[in-house]
Structures are given as C-alpha cells and as structure tokens.
Amino acid sequence: MTTGNEKGTSGEPGLRIGPWLAVVIAVVVVVFVTATSGIIEGAGDHWIEPVLWESTSALVIISLAPLIGRAVRRWTPRADNMLAPALIHFGLTIPFGAAHIAAIWILRESAYWAVGARYGFFDDGVAITLLYEWRKDVLVYAAIAAVYWVFQYIEERRQAASAPPVDERIEVRDGGAAVFLAPGDISHVEAAGNYVEFHTAARTHLVRGTLAVWEARLTARGFVRVHRSRLVNRTQITALKPTPSGDVEITLSHGRTVTGSRRFRALLAERLIA
C-alpha cells in the first residue's frame, strides 16, 4: 500500500509568478543601464531613441518570458537527461528570436512613423540584422530559462523536503484482519493452494490469493522468484549453497533455509548482482 502527496509543481502559482517577477526586475535594470549608457554616449539623434529601443525590446522579452517558463517545465534539463532538453531549447531560440525581432520592428517602426521619422531597422541588410539580433536573443533566452529552472529546482526541493513520508507498507488480509507489513520484514512468500503465506521472523500470515499476482506487486520491492511456489526477499538472503541436484539452498537472515530450484538460479544470481 502506497500513499502520499503526488501533486506536481507545474501548477504552483509561485512557480509561474516568482521567476517572471525576477525576469521583470532584471530586464528593468538592464534597460536602465543600457538606455542611460546610450544617452551618455550620444547614441541616435535624440535621447529618446535609446529609451525607445531598449523599452520596446524589454516589453517584448517580458511578454515572451512566461512561454520560456512553460518550455522549461515541459523540457526540464536533468542530471540524467541534459542533452535532449538543451537541444530543444536551443531550437526554441529561433522562434523566440523571430517573435522578438518582428515585434520590436513593428513597435519601433510605428513609433517613428507616428512622428514622421524613419527607423531603418534593416539598413545593414536583412540577413546580418537577423543574425545579429538572434545572437543576442540566444543569450536572453538562456538567461530567462536559467531563472525559471532555478526557481523550479528550489520549489521541487522544498516540496520534497516538506512532503509527508510515503507509507511503503504492504497491506495483506489475514483472515478478517488487515495487516500492514514492511517489505523489509518479509523474508519470503510461498504459495499454499488457494492462499499465499507471508513469512516474517515473528509469524506467518496466510492470505488468499495467487503467487503470480503477488509477484507482480513485490518484484519492485526487491523480491525475486526462486521456485515455482516461492519468492524471496533479496535483502534477507545471507548465504547461497548449491546442492548436488543443481538446486540452491538459501539461508535467510533469521536463520531459516529455503530451497531455490535450478530453473531460477540464473535469475536469482542476476538479481543479487543488480
């Protein structure tokens, strides 16, 4: 019987709003620095131009940031799976860059047109402009993705630490009573006609059912079939001794010995090594 809170983290409001606010703050700081630098250095014909350029870019980036956050939740880089998500996110920099470039071009051209001026975004050539802007957008995408990933990692660790412990016990019906057994306390399980016997150091529990059904449930808990009518808990095995007939004598931690048939010797050896 397994219980526990299996709620995911993708729906947590903090996981969406927290990193977005962090991105907004970072973008505002960058806009202030770059715009004031442009004003001081005399970029453009008027001081308002650096402000327009940086603010329109910032507005688009802030609007697109939640989409990057969704992509990070969908393709989260993990220690055991880093390459595939990294390639996916690199590929997503292309539509991100295209959307960013198209939006700032429209916003800036509209602003210049409104005052009867000309912007000339692609005066240096369409290809070189696209390459220049996309190169910057790759870095912007990576920075925003990193922010969302860090927030997600922290939230997952927090939830893991605060989650109630999972009940690993197995519920069996011994007569009319429900008995809860820790997998580690069960030494072996044997078929007994229409019943299955659960052996522990303290006593034996007789449960109605088939060994095949219980094998499907117990394999993931460390049990291995050693005989057509017997499962053994690998953690309870202290010694193996071959017999002249080709079978194997299995000594369990509480001192009792059971027999494993030669048919399952290879499987037992494989599971003990794994």
C-alpha positions in Angstrom: 0.0 0.0 0.0 1.5 3.3 -1.1 0.2 6.7 -0.1 1.5 10.2 -0.4 1.0 13.5 -2.0 1.6 13.2 -5.7 0.7 16.7 -6.7 3.1 18.2 -9.2 4.8 21.5 -9.1 3.9 22.8 -12.5 0.6 24.2 -11.3 2.1 26.2 -8.4 1.4 29.9 -8.8 4.7 30.8 -7.2 6.5 28.7 -9.9 4.9 30.9 -12.6 4.9 34.4 -10.9 8.2 34.2 -8.9 10.6 33.8 -11.9 8.6 36.1 -14.1 9.0 38.9 -11.5 12.7 38.1 -11.3 12.9 38.5 -15.1 11.0 41.8 -15.0 13.3 43.2 -12.3 16.4 42.1 -14.2 15.1 43.5 -17.5 14.2 46.8 -16.0 17.7 47.1 -14.5 19.3 46.2 -17.9 17.0 48.7 -19.7 18.1 51.5 -17.3 21.8 50.7 -17.7 21.8 50.4 -21.5 19.4 53.3 -22.1 21.4 55.7 -19.9 24.6 54.5 -21.5 23.2 55.2 -24.9 22.1 58.7 -23.8 25.5 59.4 -22.3 27.3 58.2 -25.4 25.0 60.1 -27.7 23.5 57.1 -29.5 20.9 58.2 -32.0 19.8 61.7 -32.8 17.8 62.2 -29.6 17.9 61.0 -26.1 14.5 59.4 -26.5 15.8 56.9 -29.1 17.8 54.7 -26.7 14.9 54.7 -24.3 12.5 53.7 -27.2 14.9 51.0 -28.4 15.5 49.4 -25.0 11.9 49.7 -23.7 10.3 48.1 -26.7 12.8 45.2 -26.5 12.2 44.9 -22.8 8.4 44.9 -23.3 8.6 42.0 -25.8 11.0 40.0 -23.7 8.8 40.3 -20.6 5.8 39.3 -22.6 7.6 36.2 -24.0 9.2 35.1 -20.7 6.2 33.0 -19.5 6.4 31.0 -22.7 10.0 30.2 -22.0 9.0 29.2 -18.5 6.4 26.8 -19.9 9.1 25.3 -22.2 11.4 24.8 -19.2 8.7 23.0 -17.3 7.9 20.9 -20.4 11.6 20.0 -21.2 13.4 20.3 -17.9 17.2 19.7 -18.0 18.0 16.9 -15.5 21.4 15.5 -14.5 20.5 12.2 -16.2 18.9 13.9 -19.3 20.7 17.1 -20.2 21.5 16.9 -24.0 18.0 16.4 -25.4 16.4 19.3 -23.4 19.4 21.6 -24.2 19.0 20.9 -28.0 15.2 21.5 -27.8 15.7 24.8 -26.0 18.4 25.9 -28.5 16.0 25.2 -31.3 13.3 27.3 -29.5 15.6 30.3 -29.6 14.8 30.6 -33.3 11.0 31.2 -32.9 11.8 33.3 -29.8 14.2 35.4 -31.7 11.8 35.7 -34.7 9.0 36.8 -32.5 11.2 39.3 -30.6 12.6 40.8 -33.8 9.2 41.1 -35.5 7.6 42.7 -32.5 10.3 45.3 -31.9 10.4 46.1 -35.6 6.7 46.8 -35.7 6.7 48.8 -32.4 9.7 50.9 -33.4 8.6 51.5 -37.0 5.2 52.5 -35.7 6.7 55.0 -33.2 9.0 56.5 -35.8 6.1 56.7 -38.3 4.0 58.5 -35.8 6.4 61.4 -35.6 7.2 61.3 -39.3 10.7 59.8 -39.0 12.4 56.8 -40.5 13.8 54.0 -38.4 15.7 51.9 -41.0 16.0 48.7 -38.9 17.2 46.6 -41.9 19.5 49.2 -43.5 22.6 47.0 -42.9 20.9 44.1 -44.7 18.2 41.7 -43.5 20.4 38.7 -43.0 23.1 40.4 -41.0 20.5 42.2 -38.9 18.6 38.9 -38.2 21.9 37.1 -37.3 23.0 40.0 -35.0 19.7 40.1 -33.1 19.3 36.3 -32.9 22.8 36.0 -31.4 21.7 38.3 -28.6 18.4 36.5 -28.3 20.1 33.2 -27.6 21.8 34.7 -24.6 18.5 36.3 -23.5 16.6 33.0 -23.8 19.3 31.1 -21.9 19.3 33.7 -19.1 15.5 33.6 -18.7 15.4 29.8 -18.9 18.0 29.6 -16.2 15.9 31.8 -14.0 12.9 29.6 -14.4 14.9 26.4 -13.9 16.4 27.7 -10.7 13.0 28.6 -9.3 11.6 25.2 -10.3 14.6 23.4 -8.8 14.2 25.2 -5.5 10.4 24.6 -5.4 10.9 20.9 -6.1 13.4 20.6 -3.4 11.2 22.5 -1.0 8.2 20.2 -1.7 10.3 17.1 -1.4 11.5 18.2 2.0 8.0 19.1 3.2 6.2 16.1 1.7 4.9 13.6 4.3 6.8 10.3 4.3 5.5 7.7 1.9 4.0 4.6 3.5 5.8 1.7 1.9 4.0 -1.0 3.9 2.1 -3.8 2.1 -1.5 -4.4 3.1 -2.5 -8.0 3.4 -5.8 -9.6 4.6 -5.0 -12.3 7.1 -8.4 -13.8 7.8 -10.7 -10.9 8.6 -8.0 -8.5 9.7 -6.0 -6.1 7.7 -2.2 -6.4 8.4 0.4 -3.9 7.3 3.8 -5.4 6.6 7.0 -3.5 5.9 8.6 -5.1 2.8 11.9 -5.5 4.7 10.3 -7.6 7.4 9.1 -10.2 5.0 11.7 -12.9 4.4 9.9 -15.0 1.8 6.4 -15.7 0.3 5.1 -19.1 -0.6 2.2 -20.5 -2.4 -0.2 -22.7 -0.4 -3.1 -23.9 -2.5 -5.5 -21.0 -2.9 -3.5 -19.0 -0.4 -0.2 -17.3 -0.1 2.0 -17.4 3.0 3.9 -14.3 4.1 6.8 -15.3 6.3 8.3 -12.9 8.8 10.6 -13.5 11.7 7.7 -13.2 14.1 5.0 -15.2 12.4 3.4 -16.4 9.1 0.4 -14.6 7.6 -2.0 -16.6 5.4 -3.5 -14.5 2.6 -6.0 -15.6 0.0 -4.6 -15.1 -3.5 -2.1 -16.4 -6.0 1.7 -16.2 -6.0 1.7 -14.8 -9.6 -0.4 -11.8 -8.5 1.8 -11.1 -5.5 5.0 -11.5 -7.6 3.8 -8.7 -9.9 3.4 -6.4 -6.9 6.5 -7.5 -5.0 9.2 -7.6 -7.7 9.7 -3.8 -7.5 10.1 -4.2 -3.7 13.1 -6.4 -4.0 11.5 -9.9 -4.2 12.7 -12.5 -6.7 11.2 -15.8 -7.6 13.5 -18.7 -6.6 11.0 -21.5 -7.1 7.7 -22.0 -8.9 6.0 -21.7 -5.5 8.3 -19.3 -3.7 9.5 -15.7 -3.7 12.4 -14.5 -1.5 13.3 -11.0 -0.3 16.8 -10.3 -1.6 17.7 -8.2 1.4 17.0 -11.2 3.7 19.4 -13.6 1.9 22.6 -14.2 3.8 24.1 -17.3 2.0 23.6 -19.4 -1.1 24.7 -23.1 -1.2 24.4 -25.2 -4.3 23.0 -28.7 -3.8 24.1 -31.9 -5.7 20.8 -31.9 -7.6 21.5 -28.4 -9.1 19.1 -26.5 -6.8 20.3 -23.9 -4.3 19.9 -23.7 -0.6 19.1 -20.2 0.5 19.8 -19.1 4.1 17.7 -16.2 5.3 18.6 -13.6 7.9 16.5 -15.2 10.7 18.4 -18.5 10.2 15.7 -20.4 8.2 16.7 -22.0 4.9 14.5 -22.4 1.9 15.2 -24.1 -1.4 15.5 -22.4 -4.8 15.1 -24.5 -7.9 17.9 -24.7 -10.5 15.4 -23.3 -13.0 15.6 -19.9 -11.2 19.2 -20.0 -10.2 20.4 -17.7 -13.0 17.6 -15.2 -12.3 18.5 -15.2 -8.6 22.2 -14.6 -9.3 21.3 -11.8 -11.8 19.1 -10.1 -9.2 21.6 -10.4 -6.5 24.3 -8.7 -8.6 22.0 -6.0 -9.8 
